[in-house]
């Protein structure tokens, strides 16, 4: 079979959700679609479940990483195996609406074989039980990612060729930087040598940033296709630990070099150093606000310093300058007032409370 779309699913501790995720992908209205499952040395029985259920399925590839390397490297492995004209990515505990890939693929073809088609997403908090089918969930139980932070257009939009205009759109939250909301032309990814960097948190930020500025044709559809399941299982939604703090810091210190590799290949950024600086400041701000500050304030400085994970990491990163950087970092983060990031809001209890407030306000307006 000639595949139109390859969907890559990195798997780690996915036993609870993987069947629903894969079955949903195989049930897409687009049948010329393959699913590439990449096990990242999951400690549970995720791999065994997949081998039992899909080991002989003609549209499923099952691959294994030699060691736990994070979702980015798992996606890189999947990209090398992709046989579809287009490539997509779905996290192992998420899903996408049944007609999504057929409609996004057709849109790509309509727009001169677009390099990237970008949709938006919805959040489903799993507060009581897993639904039998995400596709049967009542629309009112979803939260739409359309707030002031992400300005979704009302109709299909092709981004301008001008890189400065694309930068302005990106800088003002015009495009979500999550990889699951996009369909990429496979040959485009290979020609541009697009791969995920060696960070384990927000690894899709730098990848999607590169795709935005390398793509000849980048299309945005207002359709809300991607479904984020909030279950506290995924890497960015679990409880805070010093190891998670280390992961956040590693992303913070390494995302800028990844972004610079992209900007070195784009003439606009060479001519506009203020925009290059804006990119780096924006990425650092996002990682600080989404992860570093909330984790620092949740764990408290005493807990962060207690087990040596933080100080050892600083030594690995900065060598003989580690003490100076550590003192500067701690002093700076003591200044931040208590904050609530979007990540800490993505908890089941808070989402239920928020929904109740919205419904109460709507009821009050009607009365």
C-alpha positions as CSV (number, residue, x, y, z in Angstrom):
1,X,0.0,0.0,0.0
2,X,1.2,3.5,-0.7
3,X,0.6,5.5,2.4
4,X,-0.6,9.1,2.4
5,X,0.2,9.7,6.1
6,X,2.5,8.1,8.6
7,X,1.6,8.8,12.3
8,X,4.4,8.4,14.8
9,X,3.6,7.6,18.4
10,X,6.4,7.6,21.0
11,X,5.5,5.3,23.8
12,X,6.5,5.4,27.5
13,X,4.3,4.2,30.3
14,X,1.4,4.1,27.9
15,X,-0.3,0.8,28.9
16,X,-3.4,2.6,30.1
17,X,-4.1,4.5,26.9
18,X,-2.2,3.0,24.0
19,X,-5.0,0.7,22.7
20,X,-7.5,3.6,22.5
21,X,-4.9,5.8,20.9
22,X,-3.9,3.3,18.2
23,X,-7.4,2.0,17.5
24,X,-8.5,5.6,17.0
25,X,-5.7,6.2,14.5
26,X,-6.5,3.0,12.6
27,X,-10.1,4.1,12.5
28,X,-9.3,7.3,10.7
29,X,-11.4,8.0,7.6
30,X,-8.1,8.1,5.7
31,X,-7.3,4.5,5.3
32,X,-3.9,5.0,3.4
33,X,-2.4,5.7,6.8
34,X,0.2,3.8,8.8
35,X,0.9,3.9,12.5
36,X,4.5,3.8,13.7
37,X,4.8,2.9,17.4
38,X,8.2,3.6,19.0
39,X,8.7,2.1,22.4
40,X,11.2,4.2,24.5
41,X,12.0,1.3,26.9
42,X,8.8,1.7,28.8
43,X,9.0,-0.1,32.2
44,X,5.4,-1.2,32.0
45,X,3.8,-3.7,29.6
46,X,3.2,-1.1,26.8
47,X,5.4,-3.0,24.3
48,X,3.8,-6.4,25.0
49,X,0.3,-4.9,24.6
50,X,1.2,-3.5,21.2
51,X,2.9,-6.7,20.0
52,X,-0.1,-8.7,21.0
53,X,-2.7,-6.4,19.5
54,X,-0.8,-5.1,16.4
55,X,2.2,-7.3,15.8
56,X,0.6,-8.7,12.6
57,X,-1.3,-5.6,11.6
58,X,-0.3,-4.5,8.0
59,X,-0.6,-0.8,8.8
60,X,1.4,-0.8,12.1
61,X,5.1,-0.8,12.6
62,X,6.5,-1.5,16.1
63,X,10.0,-0.2,16.8
64,X,12.1,-0.2,20.0
65,X,14.7,2.2,21.2
66,X,18.0,0.7,22.5
67,X,17.6,2.7,25.8
68,X,15.3,5.4,27.2
69,X,16.1,8.5,25.1
70,X,13.0,10.6,25.5
71,X,10.1,11.4,23.1
72,X,12.2,13.5,20.7
73,X,14.6,10.7,19.9
74,X,11.7,8.2,19.6
75,X,10.1,10.5,17.1
76,X,13.4,10.8,15.2
77,X,13.5,7.0,15.0
78,X,9.9,7.0,13.7
79,X,10.7,9.6,11.0
80,X,13.4,7.4,9.6
81,X,10.9,4.6,9.2
82,X,8.0,6.7,7.8
83,X,6.7,5.6,4.4
84,X,3.9,8.1,4.1
85,X,3.8,11.2,1.8
86,X,3.0,13.2,5.0
87,X,4.1,12.6,8.6
88,X,2.2,13.4,11.8
89,X,2.9,12.9,15.5
90,X,0.5,11.8,18.3
91,X,1.5,11.4,21.9
92,X,0.7,8.0,23.4
93,X,-2.1,9.3,25.7
94,X,-3.7,11.7,23.2
95,X,-6.0,11.2,20.1
96,X,-7.1,13.0,17.0
97,X,-10.6,13.3,15.5
98,X,-11.6,10.6,13.0
99,X,-11.7,12.8,9.9
100,X,-8.6,14.9,10.8
101,X,-5.9,13.4,8.6
102,X,-8.1,13.0,5.6
103,X,-9.1,16.7,5.8
104,X,-5.6,17.9,6.6
105,X,-4.1,15.8,3.8
106,X,-6.6,17.1,1.3
107,X,-6.0,20.6,2.4
108,X,-2.2,20.1,1.9
109,X,-2.8,18.9,-1.6
110,X,-5.2,21.7,-2.4
111,X,-2.5,24.2,-1.3
112,X,0.2,23.1,-3.8
113,X,1.5,20.2,-1.6
114,X,2.0,22.3,1.4
115,X,5.0,21.6,3.6
116,X,3.0,22.0,6.8
117,X,-0.7,22.1,7.7
118,X,-1.4,23.3,11.2
119,X,-4.7,22.8,13.2
120,X,-5.5,23.5,16.8
121,X,-6.4,21.3,19.7
122,X,-8.8,20.6,22.6
123,X,-8.2,19.4,26.1
124,X,-10.1,16.6,27.8
125,X,-9.6,16.3,31.5
126,X,-10.1,12.7,32.8
127,X,-11.7,13.5,36.1
128,X,-13.7,10.3,36.7
129,X,-13.0,7.6,34.2
130,X,-11.6,7.1,30.7
131,X,-14.4,7.5,28.1
132,X,-15.0,4.4,26.0
133,X,-14.4,6.5,23.0
134,X,-12.9,10.0,22.9
135,X,-15.0,10.6,19.8
136,X,-18.2,10.1,21.7
137,X,-17.4,12.7,24.4
138,X,-19.9,15.6,24.6
139,X,-18.4,18.8,23.2
140,X,-19.0,20.7,26.4
141,X,-16.5,18.5,28.2
142,X,-13.6,19.7,26.0
143,X,-11.6,22.9,26.7
144,X,-10.6,24.7,23.5
145,X,-7.1,26.0,23.0
146,X,-8.3,29.3,21.5
147,X,-7.8,31.9,24.2
148,X,-6.0,35.2,23.9
149,X,-2.7,33.3,24.0
150,X,-3.4,31.5,20.7
151,X,-5.1,33.6,18.0
152,X,-6.7,31.0,15.7
153,X,-7.9,32.4,12.4
154,X,-11.5,32.0,11.4
155,X,-10.8,30.5,8.0
156,X,-8.0,28.5,6.2
157,X,-5.0,30.8,6.0
158,X,-1.7,30.4,4.1
159,X,1.1,32.2,5.9
160,X,2.9,34.9,4.0
161,X,6.2,34.1,2.4
162,X,7.8,37.1,4.2
163,X,9.9,35.8,7.1
164,X,9.5,39.0,9.1
165,X,5.7,38.6,8.9
166,X,5.9,35.0,10.0
167,X,8.1,36.0,12.9
168,X,5.6,38.6,14.1
169,X,2.8,36.0,13.9
170,X,4.8,33.5,15.9
171,X,6.0,36.0,18.4
172,X,2.5,37.1,19.1
173,X,1.1,33.6,19.8
174,X,-0.3,33.1,16.3
175,X,0.9,29.5,16.1
176,X,0.9,26.8,18.8
177,X,4.4,25.2,19.0
178,X,3.1,21.7,19.8
179,X,4.0,19.1,17.2
180,X,0.7,17.1,17.5
181,X,-1.3,19.8,15.8
182,X,0.6,19.6,12.5
183,X,0.9,17.5,9.4
184,X,4.4,17.7,7.7
185,X,5.3,16.7,4.2
186,X,7.8,13.9,4.7
187,X,10.2,14.9,1.9
188,X,10.2,18.4,3.4
189,X,11.4,17.0,6.7
190,X,14.1,15.0,5.1
191,X,15.3,17.8,2.7
192,X,15.6,20.2,5.6
193,X,17.1,17.5,7.9
194,X,14.5,18.4,10.6
195,X,15.0,16.4,13.7
196,X,14.1,16.7,17.4
197,X,16.9,17.9,19.7
198,X,18.3,16.1,22.7
199,X,16.0,17.6,25.3
200,X,13.1,15.8,27.0
201,X,10.8,18.7,27.7
202,X,9.2,21.1,25.1
203,X,11.4,19.3,22.5
204,X,8.7,20.2,19.9
205,X,9.2,23.9,20.4
206,X,12.5,24.1,18.5
207,X,11.3,21.5,15.9
208,X,8.1,23.4,15.1
209,X,10.0,26.7,15.1
210,X,12.3,25.4,12.3
211,X,9.4,24.0,10.3
212,X,7.7,27.4,10.4
213,X,10.7,29.2,8.9
214,X,11.8,26.5,6.5
215,X,8.4,25.7,5.0
216,X,7.6,27.1,1.6
217,X,3.9,26.8,2.1
218,X,2.5,26.8,5.7
219,X,-1.2,26.4,6.1
220,X,-3.4,27.0,9.2
221,X,-6.9,25.6,9.5
222,X,-9.2,26.8,12.2
223,X,-10.4,23.2,12.7
224,X,-9.9,21.7,16.2
225,X,-8.7,18.2,15.6
226,X,-6.2,17.2,18.2
227,X,-7.3,15.9,21.6
228,X,-5.1,16.3,24.6
229,X,-5.9,13.9,27.4
230,X,-5.0,15.4,30.8
231,X,-4.3,12.4,33.0
232,X,-1.1,13.3,34.8
233,X,0.7,10.5,32.9
234,X,2.6,12.4,30.3
235,X,6.0,13.8,30.8
236,X,4.9,17.4,31.1
237,X,1.9,16.7,33.3
238,X,3.2,14.5,36.1
239,X,4.1,15.5,39.7
240,X,7.1,17.8,40.3
241,X,10.4,16.2,41.4
242,X,14.0,17.2,41.4
243,X,14.5,15.0,38.4
244,X,11.7,16.9,36.6
245,X,13.4,20.2,37.7
246,X,16.6,18.9,36.1
247,X,14.7,18.1,32.9
248,X,13.2,21.6,32.8
249,X,16.6,23.2,33.3
250,X,18.2,21.1,30.7
251,X,15.5,22.3,28.2
252,X,16.0,25.9,29.4
253,X,19.7,25.8,28.8
254,X,19.6,23.9,25.5
255,X,16.6,25.2,23.6
256,X,18.4,28.4,22.5
257,X,21.3,26.6,20.7
258,X,18.7,24.6,18.9
259,X,16.9,27.7,17.8
260,X,20.1,29.3,16.8
261,X,20.8,26.4,14.4
262,X,17.6,27.3,12.6
263,X,18.2,31.0,12.6
264,X,21.7,30.5,11.2
265,X,20.1,29.1,8.1
266,X,17.6,32.0,7.7
267,X,18.9,35.2,6.1
268,X,16.2,37.3,7.8
269,X,17.6,36.6,11.3
270,X,21.1,37.5,10.2
271,X,19.9,40.9,9.0
272,X,17.6,41.4,12.1
273,X,19.5,40.6,15.3
274,X,16.7,42.2,17.3
275,X,14.4,39.4,16.0
276,X,16.9,36.7,16.9
277,X,17.1,38.1,20.4
278,X,13.3,38.2,20.5
279,X,13.2,34.5,19.6
280,X,15.5,33.5,22.4
281,X,13.8,35.7,25.0
282,X,10.4,34.3,24.0
283,X,11.6,30.6,24.3
284,X,13.3,31.3,27.6
285,X,10.2,33.1,28.9
286,X,7.9,30.2,27.9
287,X,10.1,27.5,29.6
288,X,10.5,29.7,32.7
289,X,6.8,30.4,33.1
290,X,5.5,27.0,32.1
291,X,8.0,24.8,34.0
292,X,11.0,26.2,35.8
293,X,9.3,28.8,38.1
294,X,6.3,26.6,39.0
295,X,8.6,23.6,39.8
296,X,11.0,25.8,41.8
297,X,8.1,27.3,43.9
298,X,6.4,23.9,44.3
299,X,9.5,22.1,45.6
300,X,11.1,25.0,47.4
301,X,14.8,25.8,47.4
302,X,15.6,23.5,50.4
303,X,14.1,20.5,48.6
304,X,15.9,21.3,45.4
305,X,19.3,21.5,47.0
306,X,18.8,18.5,49.3
307,X,19.5,15.5,47.1
308,X,22.3,17.0,45.0
309,X,20.5,16.5,41.6
310,X,20.4,20.3,41.0
311,X,24.0,21.0,42.0
312,X,25.3,18.0,40.1
313,X,23.5,19.2,37.0
314,X,25.0,22.7,37.3
315,X,28.5,21.2,37.6
316,X,27.9,19.1,34.4
317,X,26.7,22.2,32.5
318,X,29.0,24.9,33.8
319,X,32.1,23.2,35.3
320,X,34.2,25.6,37.4
321,X,31.6,28.3,37.0
322,X,28.9,26.2,38.5
323,X,28.9,27.9,41.9
324,X,28.5,31.3,40.4
325,X,25.7,30.3,38.1
326,X,23.9,28.4,40.9
327,X,24.0,31.4,43.2
328,X,22.8,33.7,40.4
329,X,20.0,31.4,39.4
330,X,18.8,30.9,43.0
331,X,19.0,34.6,43.8
332,X,17.0,35.4,40.6
333,X,14.3,32.9,41.3
334,X,13.8,33.9,44.9
335,X,12.5,37.2,43.5
336,X,9.6,35.8,41.6
337,X,6.2,36.2,43.3
338,X,4.0,33.1,43.6
339,X,2.8,32.3,40.2
340,X,0.3,30.0,38.4
341,X,1.5,28.8,35.0
342,X,-0.7,27.2,32.4
343,X,0.9,23.8,33.3
344,X,-0.2,24.1,36.9
345,X,-3.7,25.0,35.7
346,X,-3.9,21.8,33.6
347,X,-5.0,19.7,36.6
348,X,-8.3,17.9,36.8
349,X,-9.6,19.7,39.9
350,X,-8.8,23.2,38.5
351,X,-10.4,22.5,35.2
352,X,-13.6,21.2,36.8
353,X,-13.7,24.3,39.0
354,X,-13.1,26.5,36.0
355,X,-15.8,24.9,34.1
356,X,-18.3,25.4,37.0
357,X,-17.4,29.1,37.1
358,X,-18.0,29.4,33.4
359,X,-21.3,27.6,33.5
360,X,-22.4,29.7,36.5
361,X,-21.5,32.9,34.7
362,X,-23.4,31.9,31.6
363,X,-26.5,31.0,33.7
364,X,-26.3,34.3,35.4
365,X,-26.2,36.2,32.1
366,X,-29.3,34.3,30.8
367,X,-31.2,35.2,34.0
